[in-house]
Amino acid sequence: MKENPEIPAAVKCPRCEAAVPWTAESRYKPFCSERCRLIDLGDWLLEKHAIPDSALSEAQENSEP
């Protein structure tokens, strides 16, 4: 099978930055483990992570004195 140059051989775990091979055997990719995956999910649920909403930011800027 030919390698795709767009798919990396390994990525860093978003939580602990451990190297994670990008293969079918890497069950929790892009995370290194279920623990890192669940910690990250918990951070999203506690709103420690958020995707900014540009419409909301503009409304806040316009309402400030």
C-alpha positions in Angstrom: 0.0 0.0 0.0 1.3 3.5 -0.9 1.7 6.0 1.9 -0.3 9.2 1.7 2.1 12.2 2.2 -0.8 14.2 3.7 -1.3 11.8 6.6 1.4 12.0 9.3 3.1 8.9 10.6 2.5 10.1 14.2 0.8 13.0 15.9 1.1 14.5 19.4 -1.5 13.7 21.9 -3.5 17.0 22.5 -3.5 16.4 26.2 0.0 15.1 27.2 1.9 15.6 23.9 3.0 11.9 23.7 3.7 10.6 20.2 0.7 8.7 18.8 1.1 6.6 15.7 -1.5 7.3 13.1 -2.6 3.7 12.5 -5.7 1.7 12.7 -4.3 0.1 15.9 -4.2 3.5 17.7 -7.6 3.1 19.3 -7.9 6.6 20.9 -6.2 8.7 18.2 -5.4 11.6 18.3 -5.2 10.8 22.0 -2.6 8.4 23.4 -5.0 6.8 25.8 -8.6 6.7 27.0 -7.5 8.7 30.1 -6.3 11.6 28.0 -9.4 11.4 25.8 -11.7 11.5 28.9 -9.8 14.4 30.5 -10.1 16.4 27.3 -13.9 15.6 27.1 -14.2 16.8 30.7 -12.5 20.1 29.9 -15.0 20.7 27.1 -17.9 19.8 29.4 -16.6 22.2 32.0 -16.2 24.9 29.3 -12.4 25.1 29.8 -12.3 24.9 26.0 -14.5 26.9 23.7 -14.8 27.7 20.0 -15.0 31.5 19.7 -18.2 32.9 18.1 -17.3 36.0 16.0 -20.9 37.2 16.0 -20.9 37.2 19.8 -17.5 38.9 20.0 -18.8 41.7 17.7 -21.9 42.2 19.7 -19.9 42.5 22.9 -17.6 45.0 21.3 -20.5 47.1 20.1 -22.2 47.1 23.6 -19.2 48.4 25.5 -19.2 52.1 26.3 
